[in-house]
Amino acid sequence: MNSRENQPFPLRTPDLGDTDKIELVKWLVGQGESVQEGQEIVELVTDKAAFPVESPYNGVLLEIKVKAGSIVKKDEVLGILEIKA
């Protein structure tokens, strides 16, 4: 059993380099849906490129904290993942 199982894990905006504007374009999964490790779950866009963010664990997307269309900052909590085995 994974010692992190059933623990909430904050999904954060990754470091996308030297950019001031990062837009959360869309969620690729909905709140309450199961996700697999490595599955793309949210798409971010800067003035240079689109960046899909992958789930670091198997789990369930418990909560979406930032709506599509929002501008986010590096390390901002986008959502909460509950880790599952």
PDB file of N, CA, C and O in Angstrom:
ATOM      1  N   MET A   1       0.842  -1.183   0.000  1.00  0.00           N
ATOM      2  CA  MET A   1       0.000   0.000   0.000  1.00  0.00           C
ATOM      3  C   MET A   1       0.889   1.249   0.000  1.00  0.00           C
ATOM      4  O   MET A   1       1.866   1.339   0.744  1.00  0.00           O
ATOM      5  N   ASN A   2       0.533   2.175  -0.826  1.00  0.00           N
ATOM      6  CA  ASN A   2       1.267   3.434  -0.913  1.00  0.00           C
ATOM      7  C   ASN A   2       0.995   4.243   0.351  1.00  0.00           C
ATOM      8  O   ASN A   2      -0.166   4.437   0.712  1.00  0.00           O
ATOM      9  N   SER A   3       2.027   4.715   1.025  1.00  0.00           N
ATOM     10  CA  SER A   3       1.847   5.483   2.265  1.00  0.00           C
ATOM     11  C   SER A   3       1.139   6.811   2.025  1.00  0.00           C
ATOM     12  O   SER A   3       0.647   7.430   2.968  1.00  0.00           O
ATOM     13  N   ARG A   4       1.084   7.254   0.771  1.00  0.00           N
ATOM     14  CA  ARG A   4       0.402   8.513   0.451  1.00  0.00           C
ATOM     15  C   ARG A   4      -1.056   8.282   0.052  1.00  0.00           C
ATOM     16  O   ARG A   4      -1.798   9.240  -0.162  1.00  0.00           O
ATOM     17  N   GLU A   5      -1.472   7.012  -0.049  1.00  0.00           N
ATOM     18  CA  GLU A   5      -2.826   6.714  -0.508  1.00  0.00           C
ATOM     19  C   GLU A   5      -3.872   7.415   0.347  1.00  0.00           C
ATOM     20  O   GLU A   5      -3.751   7.500   1.569  1.00  0.00           O
ATOM     21  N   ASN A   6      -4.906   7.917  -0.334  1.00  0.00           N
ATOM     22  CA  ASN A   6      -6.027   8.647   0.269  1.00  0.00           C
ATOM     23  C   ASN A   6      -5.649  10.015   0.828  1.00  0.00           C
ATOM     24  O   ASN A   6      -6.466  10.664   1.482  1.00  0.00           O
ATOM     25  N   GLN A   7      -4.434  10.453   0.581  1.00  0.00           N
ATOM     26  CA  GLN A   7      -4.021  11.783   1.038  1.00  0.00           C
ATOM     27  C   GLN A   7      -4.287  12.802  -0.067  1.00  0.00           C
ATOM     28  O   GLN A   7      -4.103  12.497  -1.246  1.00  0.00           O
ATOM     29  N   PRO A   8      -4.715  13.998   0.298  1.00  0.00           N
ATOM     30  CA  PRO A   8      -4.873  15.045  -0.714  1.00  0.00           C
ATOM     31  C   PRO A   8      -3.501  15.548  -1.165  1.00  0.00           C
ATOM     32  O   PRO A   8      -2.584  15.707  -0.359  1.00  0.00           O
ATOM     33  N   PHE A   9      -3.383  15.791  -2.462  1.00  0.00           N
ATOM     34  CA  PHE A   9      -2.131  16.267  -3.047  1.00  0.00           C
ATOM     35  C   PHE A   9      -2.446  17.498  -3.892  1.00  0.00           C
ATOM     36  O   PHE A   9      -3.244  17.406  -4.826  1.00  0.00           O
ATOM     37  N   PRO A  10      -1.840  18.650  -3.589  1.00  0.00           N
ATOM     38  CA  PRO A  10      -2.122  19.852  -4.382  1.00  0.00           C
ATOM     39  C   PRO A  10      -1.433  19.804  -5.744  1.00  0.00           C
ATOM     40  O   PRO A  10      -0.220  19.612  -5.833  1.00  0.00           O
ATOM     41  N   LEU A  11      -2.219  19.979  -6.797  1.00  0.00           N
ATOM     42  CA  LEU A  11      -1.668  20.092  -8.150  1.00  0.00           C
ATOM     43  C   LEU A  11      -1.316  21.552  -8.367  1.00  0.00           C
ATOM     44  O   LEU A  11      -2.183  22.422  -8.284  1.00  0.00           O
ATOM     45  N   ARG A  12      -0.060  21.822  -8.641  1.00  0.00           N
ATOM     46  CA  ARG A  12       0.413  23.202  -8.741  1.00  0.00           C
ATOM     47  C   ARG A  12       0.876  23.533 -10.158  1.00  0.00           C
ATOM     48  O   ARG A  12       1.239  22.650 -10.934  1.00  0.00           O
ATOM     49  N   THR A  13       0.853  24.818 -10.473  1.00  0.00           N
ATOM     50  CA  THR A  13       1.395  25.292 -11.744  1.00  0.00           C
ATOM     51  C   THR A  13       2.894  25.012 -11.747  1.00  0.00           C
ATOM     52  O   THR A  13       3.606  25.443 -10.841  1.00  0.00           O
ATOM     53  N   PRO A  14       3.376  24.296 -12.754  1.00  0.00           N
ATOM     54  CA  PRO A  14       4.823  24.039 -12.816  1.00  0.00           C
ATOM     55  C   PRO A  14       5.593  25.284 -13.216  1.00  0.00           C
ATOM     56  O   PRO A  14       5.010  26.273 -13.661  1.00  0.00           O
ATOM     57  N   ASP A  15       6.901  25.227 -13.055  1.00  0.00           N
ATOM     58  CA  ASP A  15       7.777  26.317 -13.495  1.00  0.00           C
ATOM     59  C   ASP A  15       7.895  26.212 -15.011  1.00  0.00           C
ATOM     60  O   ASP A  15       8.486  25.263 -15.527  1.00  0.00           O
ATOM     61  N   LEU A  16       7.334  27.184 -15.724  1.00  0.00           N
ATOM     62  CA  LEU A  16       7.353  27.176 -17.186  1.00  0.00           C
ATOM     63  C   LEU A  16       8.356  28.177 -17.747  1.00  0.00           C
ATOM     64  O   LEU A  16       8.254  28.597 -18.900  1.00  0.00           O
ATOM     65  N   GLY A  17       9.312  28.546 -16.928  1.00  0.00           N
ATOM     66  CA  GLY A  17      10.343  29.468 -17.396  1.00  0.00           C
ATOM     67  C   GLY A  17       9.974  30.908 -17.120  1.00  0.00           C
ATOM     68  O   GLY A  17       9.118  31.204 -16.286  1.00  0.00           O
ATOM     69  N   ASP A  18      10.632  31.788 -17.832  1.00  0.00           N
ATOM     70  CA  ASP A  18      10.482  33.224 -17.604  1.00  0.00           C
ATOM     71  C   ASP A  18       9.262  33.761 -18.349  1.00  0.00           C
ATOM     72  O   ASP A  18       9.380  34.277 -19.460  1.00  0.00           O
ATOM     73  N   THR A  19       8.096  33.635 -17.730  1.00  0.00           N
ATOM     74  CA  THR A  19       6.868  34.138 -18.330  1.00  0.00           C
ATOM     75  C   THR A  19       5.982  34.737 -17.247  1.00  0.00           C
ATOM     76  O   THR A  19       5.899  34.213 -16.136  1.00  0.00           O
ATOM     77  N   ASP A  20       5.329  35.827 -17.579  1.00  0.00           N
ATOM     78  CA  ASP A  20       4.455  36.495 -16.614  1.00  0.00           C
ATOM     79  C   ASP A  20       3.006  36.064 -16.757  1.00  0.00           C
ATOM     80  O   ASP A  20       2.214  36.191 -15.823  1.00  0.00           O
ATOM     81  N   LYS A  21       2.666  35.555 -17.928  1.00  0.00           N
ATOM     82  CA  LYS A  21       1.260  35.213 -18.173  1.00  0.00           C
ATOM     83  C   LYS A  21       1.125  33.731 -18.485  1.00  0.00           C
ATOM     84  O   LYS A  21       1.629  33.255 -19.503  1.00  0.00           O
ATOM     85  N   ILE A  22       0.442  33.001 -17.604  1.00  0.00           N
ATOM     86  CA  ILE A  22       0.134  31.592 -17.807  1.00  0.00           C
ATOM     87  C   ILE A  22      -1.382  31.469 -17.702  1.00  0.00           C
ATOM     88  O   ILE A  22      -1.970  31.826 -16.681  1.00  0.00           O
ATOM     89  N   GLU A  23      -2.008  30.968 -18.751  1.00  0.00           N
ATOM     90  CA  GLU A  23      -3.463  30.801 -18.735  1.00  0.00           C
ATOM     91  C   GLU A  23      -3.816  29.332 -18.602  1.00  0.00           C
ATOM     92  O   GLU A  23      -3.266  28.484 -19.305  1.00  0.00           O
ATOM     93  N   LEU A  24      -4.747  29.034 -17.687  1.00  0.00           N
ATOM     94  CA  LEU A  24      -5.299  27.694 -17.595  1.00  0.00           C
ATOM     95  C   LEU A  24      -6.397  27.636 -18.662  1.00  0.00           C
ATOM     96  O   LEU A  24      -7.471  28.214 -18.495  1.00  0.00           O
ATOM     97  N   VAL A  25      -6.112  26.932 -19.754  1.00  0.00           N
ATOM     98  CA  VAL A  25      -7.017  26.916 -20.898  1.00  0.00           C
ATOM     99  C   VAL A  25      -8.197  25.975 -20.654  1.00  0.00           C
ATOM    100  O   VAL A  25      -9.353  26.352 -20.848  1.00  0.00           O
ATOM    101  N   LYS A  26      -7.892  24.741 -20.225  1.00  0.00           N
ATOM    102  CA  LYS A  26      -8.993  23.813 -19.975  1.00  0.00           C
ATOM    103  C   LYS A  26      -8.555  22.652 -19.102  1.00  0.00           C
ATOM    104  O   LYS A  26      -7.392  22.249 -19.094  1.00  0.00           O
ATOM    105  N   TRP A  27      -9.521  22.133 -18.372  1.00  0.00           N
ATOM    106  CA  TRP A  27      -9.360  20.898 -17.618  1.00  0.00           C
ATOM    107  C   TRP A  27      -9.693  19.750 -18.558  1.00  0.00           C
ATOM    108  O   TRP A  27     -10.700  19.797 -19.264  1.00  0.00           O
ATOM    109  N   LEU A  28      -8.864  18.735 -18.572  1.00  0.00           N
ATOM    110  CA  LEU A  28      -9.071  17.586 -19.443  1.00  0.00           C
ATOM    111  C   LEU A  28      -9.832  16.474 -18.730  1.00  0.00           C
ATOM    112  O   LEU A  28     -10.259  15.507 -19.360  1.00  0.00           O
ATOM    113  N   VAL A  29     -10.001  16.611 -17.416  1.00  0.00           N
ATOM    114  CA  VAL A  29     -10.831  15.707 -16.614  1.00  0.00           C
ATOM    115  C   VAL A  29     -11.708  16.566 -15.712  1.00  0.00           C
ATOM    116  O   VAL A  29     -11.376  17.716 -15.424  1.00  0.00           O
ATOM    117  N   GLY A  30     -12.797  16.018 -15.280  1.00  0.00           N
ATOM    118  CA  GLY A  30     -13.709  16.750 -14.415  1.00  0.00           C
ATOM    119  C   GLY A  30     -13.510  16.422 -12.951  1.00  0.00           C
ATOM    120  O   GLY A  30     -12.909  15.408 -12.594  1.00  0.00           O
ATOM    121  N   GLN A  31     -14.028  17.303 -12.112  1.00  0.00           N
ATOM    122  CA  GLN A  31     -13.972  17.081 -10.669  1.00  0.00           C
ATOM    123  C   GLN A  31     -14.687  15.761 -10.353  1.00  0.00           C
ATOM    124  O   GLN A  31     -15.781  15.498 -10.851  1.00  0.00           O
ATOM    125  N   GLY A  32     -14.044  14.935  -9.513  1.00  0.00           N
ATOM    126  CA  GLY A  32     -14.614  13.649  -9.134  1.00  0.00           C
ATOM    127  C   GLY A  32     -14.206  12.498 -10.039  1.00  0.00           C
ATOM    128  O   GLY A  32     -14.510  11.342  -9.745  1.00  0.00           O
ATOM    129  N   GLU A  33     -13.514  12.802 -11.145  1.00  0.00           N
ATOM    130  CA  GLU A  33     -13.095  11.752 -12.073  1.00  0.00           C
ATOM    131  C   GLU A  33     -11.767  11.131 -11.648  1.00  0.00           C
ATOM    132  O   GLU A  33     -10.911  11.786 -11.053  1.00  0.00           O
ATOM    133  N   SER A  34     -11.626   9.855 -11.970  1.00  0.00           N
ATOM    134  CA  SER A  34     -10.375   9.136 -11.714  1.00  0.00           C
ATOM    135  C   SER A  34      -9.336   9.516 -12.759  1.00  0.00           C
ATOM    136  O   SER A  34      -9.665   9.776 -13.917  1.00  0.00           O
ATOM    137  N   VAL A  35      -8.077   9.545 -12.333  1.00  0.00           N
ATOM    138  CA  VAL A  35      -6.963   9.824 -13.239  1.00  0.00           C
ATOM    139  C   VAL A  35      -5.861   8.803 -13.003  1.00  0.00           C
ATOM    140  O   VAL A  35      -5.739   8.237 -11.917  1.00  0.00           O
ATOM    141  N   GLN A  36      -5.072   8.583 -14.026  1.00  0.00           N
ATOM    142  CA  GLN A  36      -3.939   7.668 -13.945  1.00  0.00           C
ATOM    143  C   GLN A  36      -2.640   8.466 -13.920  1.00  0.00           C
ATOM    144  O   GLN A  36      -2.562   9.553 -14.493  1.00  0.00           O
ATOM    145  N   GLU A  37      -1.638   7.934 -13.267  1.00  0.00           N
ATOM    146  CA  GLU A  37      -0.325   8.586 -13.270  1.00  0.00           C
ATOM    147  C   GLU A  37       0.125   8.784 -14.710  1.00  0.00           C
ATOM    148  O   GLU A  37       0.080   7.852 -15.513  1.00  0.00           O
ATOM    149  N   GLY A  38       0.560   9.997 -15.037  1.00  0.00           N
ATOM    150  CA  GLY A  38       1.024  10.320 -16.380  1.00  0.00           C
ATOM    151  C   GLY A  38      -0.068  10.818 -17.315  1.00  0.00           C
ATOM    152  O   GLY A  38       0.222  11.277 -18.420  1.00  0.00           O
ATOM    153  N   GLN A  39      -1.332  10.730 -16.879  1.00  0.00           N
ATOM    154  CA  GLN A  39      -2.445  11.215 -17.704  1.00  0.00           C
ATOM    155  C   GLN A  39      -2.466  12.741 -17.713  1.00  0.00           C
ATOM    156  O   GLN A  39      -2.300  13.376 -16.671  1.00  0.00           O
ATOM    157  N   GLU A  40      -2.668  13.318 -18.876  1.00  0.00           N
ATOM    158  CA  GLU A  40      -2.781  14.773 -18.967  1.00  0.00           C
ATOM    159  C   GLU A  40      -4.115  15.191 -18.352  1.00  0.00           C
ATOM    160  O   GLU A  40      -5.170  14.673 -18.719  1.00  0.00           O
ATOM    161  N   ILE A  41      -4.052  16.149 -17.402  1.00  0.00           N
ATOM    162  CA  ILE A  41      -5.282  16.521 -16.697  1.00  0.00           C
ATOM    163  C   ILE A  41      -5.670  17.987 -16.859  1.00  0.00           C
ATOM    164  O   ILE A  41      -6.833  18.344 -16.675  1.00  0.00           O
ATOM    165  N   VAL A  42      -4.701  18.839 -17.203  1.00  0.00           N
ATOM    166  CA  VAL A  42      -5.011  20.259 -17.382  1.00  0.00           C
ATOM    167  C   VAL A  42      -4.048  20.829 -18.421  1.00  0.00           C
ATOM    168  O   VAL A  42      -2.902  20.394 -18.538  1.00  0.00           O
ATOM    169  N   GLU A  43      -4.542  21.811 -19.171  1.00  0.00           N
ATOM    170  CA  GLU A  43      -3.703  22.424 -20.197  1.00  0.00           C
ATOM    171  C   GLU A  43      -3.453  23.891 -19.865  1.00  0.00           C
ATOM    172  O   GLU A  43      -4.385  24.661 -19.636  1.00  0.00           O
ATOM    173  N   LEU A  44      -2.175  24.257 -19.845  1.00  0.00           N
ATOM    174  CA  LEU A  44      -1.751  25.634 -19.605  1.00  0.00           C
ATOM    175  C   LEU A  44      -1.133  26.189 -20.879  1.00  0.00           C
ATOM    176  O   LEU A  44      -0.542  25.450 -21.666  1.00  0.00           O
ATOM    177  N   VAL A  45      -1.273  27.500 -21.078  1.00  0.00           N
ATOM    178  CA  VAL A  45      -0.697  28.141 -22.254  1.00  0.00           C
ATOM    179  C   VAL A  45       0.036  29.411 -21.817  1.00  0.00           C
ATOM    180  O   VAL A  45      -0.468  30.189 -21.008  1.00  0.00           O
ATOM    181  N   THR A  46       1.237  29.602 -22.370  1.00  0.00           N
ATOM    182  CA  THR A  46       1.966  30.858 -22.183  1.00  0.00           C
ATOM    183  C   THR A  46       1.971  31.564 -23.532  1.00  0.00           C
ATOM    184  O   THR A  46       1.354  31.086 -24.484  1.00  0.00           O
ATOM    185  N   ASP A  47       2.657  32.689 -23.623  1.00  0.00           N
ATOM    186  CA  ASP A  47       2.749  33.384 -24.905  1.00  0.00           C
ATOM    187  C   ASP A  47       3.600  32.614 -25.905  1.00  0.00           C
ATOM    188  O   ASP A  47       3.641  32.967 -27.084  1.00  0.00           O
ATOM    189  N   LYS A  48       4.281  31.561 -25.446  1.00  0.00           N
ATOM    190  CA  LYS A  48       5.184  30.811 -26.316  1.00  0.00           C
ATOM    191  C   LYS A  48       4.668  29.432 -26.710  1.00  0.00           C
ATOM    192  O   LYS A  48       4.936  28.975 -27.821  1.00  0.00           O
ATOM    193  N   ALA A  49       3.923  28.751 -25.813  1.00  0.00           N
ATOM    194  CA  ALA A  49       3.532  27.363 -26.093  1.00  0.00           C
ATOM    195  C   ALA A  49       2.433  26.877 -25.159  1.00  0.00           C
ATOM    196  O   ALA A  49       2.124  27.503 -24.144  1.00  0.00           O
ATOM    197  N   ALA A  50       1.851  25.735 -25.537  1.00  0.00           N
ATOM    198  CA  ALA A  50       0.876  25.047 -24.688  1.00  0.00           C
ATOM    199  C   ALA A  50       1.612  23.981 -23.881  1.00  0.00           C
ATOM    200  O   ALA A  50       2.524  23.324 -24.383  1.00  0.00           O
ATOM    201  N   PHE A  51       1.206  23.821 -22.637  1.00  0.00           N
ATOM    202  CA  PHE A  51       1.842  22.860 -21.742  1.00  0.00           C
ATOM    203  C   PHE A  51       0.788  22.005 -21.056  1.00  0.00           C
ATOM    204  O   PHE A  51       0.082  22.493 -20.173  1.00  0.00           O
ATOM    205  N   PRO A  52       0.665  20.715 -21.450  1.00  0.00           N
ATOM    206  CA  PRO A  52      -0.227  19.845 -20.693  1.00  0.00           C
ATOM    207  C   PRO A  52       0.439  19.473 -19.371  1.00  0.00           C
ATOM    208  O   PRO A  52       1.648  19.245 -19.318  1.00  0.00           O
ATOM    209  N   VAL A  53      -0.355  19.412 -18.310  1.00  0.00           N
ATOM    210  CA  VAL A  53       0.155  19.008 -17.000  1.00  0.00           C
ATOM    211  C   VAL A  53      -0.360  17.603 -16.722  1.00  0.00           C
ATOM    212  O   VAL A  53      -1.557  17.334 -16.824  1.00  0.00           O
ATOM    213  N   GLU A  54       0.558  16.715 -16.370  1.00  0.00           N
ATOM    214  CA  GLU A  54       0.208  15.321 -16.116  1.00  0.00           C
ATOM    215  C   GLU A  54      -0.005  15.075 -14.628  1.00  0.00           C
ATOM    216  O   GLU A  54       0.552  15.769 -13.777  1.00  0.00           O
ATOM    217  N   SER A  55      -0.822  14.073 -14.340  1.00  0.00           N
ATOM    218  CA  SER A  55      -1.031  13.667 -12.954  1.00  0.00           C
ATOM    219  C   SER A  55       0.218  12.940 -12.444  1.00  0.00           C
ATOM    220  O   SER A  55       0.729  12.045 -13.118  1.00  0.00           O
ATOM    221  N   PRO A  56       0.708  13.313 -11.270  1.00  0.00           N
ATOM    222  CA  PRO A  56       1.884  12.631 -10.728  1.00  0.00           C
ATOM    223  C   PRO A  56       1.545  11.282 -10.079  1.00  0.00           C
ATOM    224  O   PRO A  56       2.445  10.496  -9.784  1.00  0.00           O
ATOM    225  N   TYR A  57       0.269  11.013  -9.857  1.00  0.00           N
ATOM    226  CA  TYR A  57      -0.176   9.794  -9.178  1.00  0.00           C
ATOM    227  C   TYR A  57      -1.484   9.298  -9.781  1.00  0.00           C
ATOM    228  O   TYR A  57      -2.175  10.042 -10.477  1.00  0.00           O
ATOM    229  N   ASN A  58      -1.823   8.033  -9.511  1.00  0.00           N
ATOM    230  CA  ASN A  58      -3.176   7.542  -9.741  1.00  0.00           C
ATOM    231  C   ASN A  58      -4.044   8.167  -8.668  1.00  0.00           C
ATOM    232  O   ASN A  58      -3.604   8.312  -7.528  1.00  0.00           O
ATOM    233  N   GLY A  59      -5.268   8.541  -9.007  1.00  0.00           N
ATOM    234  CA  GLY A  59      -6.124   9.129  -7.990  1.00  0.00           C
ATOM    235  C   GLY A  59      -7.436   9.634  -8.532  1.00  0.00           C
ATOM    236  O   GLY A  59      -7.896   9.222  -9.597  1.00  0.00           O
ATOM    237  N   VAL A  60      -8.032  10.542  -7.771  1.00  0.00           N
ATOM    238  CA  VAL A  60      -9.299  11.172  -8.129  1.00  0.00           C
ATOM    239  C   VAL A  60      -9.106  12.681  -8.000  1.00  0.00           C
ATOM    240  O   VAL A  60      -8.546  13.161  -7.014  1.00  0.00           O
ATOM    241  N   LEU A  61      -9.571  13.418  -8.997  1.00  0.00           N
ATOM    242  CA  LEU A  61      -9.513  14.878  -8.925  1.00  0.00           C
ATOM    243  C   LEU A  61     -10.621  15.335  -7.983  1.00  0.00           C
ATOM    244  O   LEU A  61     -11.781  15.446  -8.378  1.00  0.00           O
ATOM    245  N   LEU A  62     -10.249  15.597  -6.737  1.00  0.00           N
ATOM    246  CA  LEU A  62     -11.221  15.956  -5.698  1.00  0.00           C
ATOM    247  C   LEU A  62     -11.824  17.328  -5.898  1.00  0.00           C
ATOM    248  O   LEU A  62     -13.027  17.522  -5.724  1.00  0.00           O
ATOM    249  N   GLU A  63     -10.982  18.278  -6.264  1.00  0.00           N
ATOM    250  CA  GLU A  63     -11.455  19.661  -6.324  1.00  0.00           C
ATOM    251  C   GLU A  63     -10.704  20.437  -7.393  1.00  0.00           C
ATOM    252  O   GLU A  63      -9.484  20.327  -7.516  1.00  0.00           O
ATOM    253  N   ILE A  64     -11.441  21.218  -8.161  1.00  0.00           N
ATOM    254  CA  ILE A  64     -10.841  22.155  -9.110  1.00  0.00           C
ATOM    255  C   ILE A  64     -10.852  23.521  -8.436  1.00  0.00           C
ATOM    256  O   ILE A  64     -11.914  24.039  -8.089  1.00  0.00           O
ATOM    257  N   LYS A  65      -9.682  24.098  -8.253  1.00  0.00           N
ATOM    258  CA  LYS A  65      -9.555  25.383  -7.555  1.00  0.00           C
ATOM    259  C   LYS A  65      -9.520  26.582  -8.503  1.00  0.00           C
ATOM    260  O   LYS A  65      -9.863  27.697  -8.111  1.00  0.00           O
ATOM    261  N   VAL A  66      -9.105  26.348  -9.753  1.00  0.00           N
ATOM    262  CA  VAL A  66      -8.968  27.430 -10.724  1.00  0.00           C
ATOM    263  C   VAL A  66      -9.784  27.077 -11.968  1.00  0.00           C
ATOM    264  O   VAL A  66      -9.626  25.997 -12.538  1.00  0.00           O
ATOM    265  N   LYS A  67     -10.637  27.976 -12.372  1.00  0.00           N
ATOM    266  CA  LYS A  67     -11.491  27.746 -13.538  1.00  0.00           C
ATOM    267  C   LYS A  67     -10.735  27.970 -14.840  1.00  0.00           C
ATOM    268  O   LYS A  67      -9.774  28.737 -14.898  1.00  0.00           O
ATOM    269  N   ALA A  68     -11.195  27.280 -15.888  1.00  0.00           N
ATOM    270  CA  ALA A  68     -10.647  27.482 -17.232  1.00  0.00           C
ATOM    271  C   ALA A  68     -10.789  28.948 -17.615  1.00  0.00           C
ATOM    272  O   ALA A  68     -11.801  29.585 -17.324  1.00  0.00           O
ATOM    273  N   GLY A  69      -9.758  29.471 -18.272  1.00  0.00           N
ATOM    274  CA  GLY A  69      -9.748  30.866 -18.681  1.00  0.00           C
ATOM    275  C   GLY A  69      -9.043  31.779 -17.695  1.00  0.00           C
ATOM    276  O   GLY A  69      -8.843  32.961 -17.976  1.00  0.00           O
ATOM    277  N   SER A  70      -8.667  31.247 -16.546  1.00  0.00           N
ATOM    278  CA  SER A  70      -8.003  32.049 -15.516  1.00  0.00           C
ATOM    279  C   SER A  70      -6.507  32.183 -15.795  1.00  0.00           C
ATOM    280  O   SER A  70      -5.889  31.299 -16.389  1.00  0.00           O
ATOM    281  N   ILE A  71      -5.943  33.296 -15.358  1.00  0.00           N
ATOM    282  CA  ILE A  71      -4.494  33.501 -15.398  1.00  0.00           C
ATOM    283  C   ILE A  71      -3.942  33.025 -14.055  1.00  0.00           C
ATOM    284  O   ILE A  71      -4.448  33.401 -12.997  1.00  0.00           O
ATOM    285  N   VAL A  72      -2.898  32.193 -14.109  1.00  0.00           N
ATOM    286  CA  VAL A  72      -2.328  31.611 -12.889  1.00  0.00           C
ATOM    287  C   VAL A  72      -0.857  31.985 -12.762  1.00  0.00           C
ATOM    288  O   VAL A  72      -0.221  32.420 -13.722  1.00  0.00           O
ATOM    289  N   LYS A  73      -0.338  31.807 -11.566  1.00  0.00           N
ATOM    290  CA  LYS A  73       1.075  32.072 -11.279  1.00  0.00           C
ATOM    291  C   LYS A  73       1.803  30.753 -11.056  1.00  0.00           C
ATOM    292  O   LYS A  73       1.187  29.730 -10.755  1.00  0.00           O
ATOM    293  N   LYS A  74       3.113  30.793 -11.206  1.00  0.00           N
ATOM    294  CA  LYS A  74       3.948  29.635 -10.910  1.00  0.00           C
ATOM    295  C   LYS A  74       3.677  29.181  -9.474  1.00  0.00           C
ATOM    296  O   LYS A  74       3.615  30.002  -8.559  1.00  0.00           O
ATOM    297  N   ASP A  75       3.520  27.884  -9.287  1.00  0.00           N
ATOM    298  CA  ASP A  75       3.340  27.232  -7.988  1.00  0.00           C
ATOM    299  C   ASP A  75       1.937  27.452  -7.382  1.00  0.00           C
ATOM    300  O   ASP A  75       1.701  27.077  -6.234  1.00  0.00           O
ATOM    301  N   GLU A  76       1.019  28.047  -8.133  1.00  0.00           N
ATOM    302  CA  GLU A  76      -0.358  28.222  -7.648  1.00  0.00           C
ATOM    303  C   GLU A  76      -1.066  26.874  -7.629  1.00  0.00           C
ATOM    304  O   GLU A  76      -0.863  26.057  -8.527  1.00  0.00           O
ATOM    305  N   VAL A  77      -1.899  26.630  -6.611  1.00  0.00           N
ATOM    306  CA  VAL A  77      -2.657  25.380  -6.525  1.00  0.00           C
ATOM    307  C   VAL A  77      -3.810  25.451  -7.528  1.00  0.00           C
ATOM    308  O   VAL A  77      -4.675  26.323  -7.442  1.00  0.00           O
ATOM    309  N   LEU A  78      -3.801  24.509  -8.485  1.00  0.00           N
ATOM    310  CA  LEU A  78      -4.828  24.449  -9.523  1.00  0.00           C
ATOM    311  C   LEU A  78      -5.994  23.562  -9.106  1.00  0.00           C
ATOM    312  O   LEU A  78      -7.149  23.829  -9.437  1.00  0.00           O
ATOM    313  N   GLY A  79      -5.669  22.507  -8.377  1.00  0.00           N
ATOM    314  CA  GLY A  79      -6.677  21.556  -7.945  1.00  0.00           C
ATOM    315  C   GLY A  79      -6.107  20.629  -6.887  1.00  0.00           C
ATOM    316  O   GLY A  79      -4.921  20.683  -6.561  1.00  0.00           O
ATOM    317  N   ILE A  80      -6.977  19.775  -6.357  1.00  0.00           N
ATOM    318  CA  ILE A  80      -6.575  18.819  -5.327  1.00  0.00           C
ATOM    319  C   ILE A  80      -6.829  17.402  -5.833  1.00  0.00           C
ATOM    320  O   ILE A  80      -7.935  17.073  -6.263  1.00  0.00           O
ATOM    321  N   LEU A  81      -5.798  16.576  -5.776  1.00  0.00           N
ATOM    322  CA  LEU A  81      -5.864  15.175  -6.189  1.00  0.00           C
ATOM    323  C   LEU A  81      -5.849  14.299  -4.947  1.00  0.00           C
ATOM    324  O   LEU A  81      -5.021  14.495  -4.057  1.00  0.00           O
ATOM    325  N   GLU A  82      -6.764  13.328  -4.880  1.00  0.00           N
ATOM    326  CA  GLU A  82      -6.688  12.332  -3.807  1.00  0.00           C
ATOM    327  C   GLU A  82      -5.950  11.129  -4.379  1.00  0.00           C
ATOM    328  O   GLU A  82      -6.388  10.540  -5.367  1.00  0.00           O
ATOM    329  N   ILE A  83      -4.848  10.770  -3.768  1.00  0.00           N
ATOM    330  CA  ILE A  83      -3.991   9.687  -4.257  1.00  0.00           C
ATOM    331  C   ILE A  83      -4.638   8.342  -3.958  1.00  0.00           C
ATOM    332  O   ILE A  83      -5.090   8.087  -2.842  1.00  0.00           O
ATOM    333  N   LYS A  84      -4.673   7.480  -4.981  1.00  0.00           N
ATOM    334  CA  LYS A  84      -5.208   6.109  -4.870  1.00  0.00           C
ATOM    335  C   LYS A  84      -4.161   5.139  -5.376  1.00  0.00           C
ATOM    336  O   LYS A  84      -3.270   5.508  -6.142  1.00  0.00           O
ATOM    337  N   ALA A  85      -4.276   3.903  -4.942  1.00  0.00           N
ATOM    338  CA  ALA A  85      -3.335   2.854  -5.392  1.00  0.00           C
ATOM    339  C   ALA A  85      -3.588   2.463  -6.827  1.00  0.00           C
ATOM    340  O   ALA A  85      -2.893   1.600  -7.363  1.00  0.00           O
TER     341      ALA A  85
END
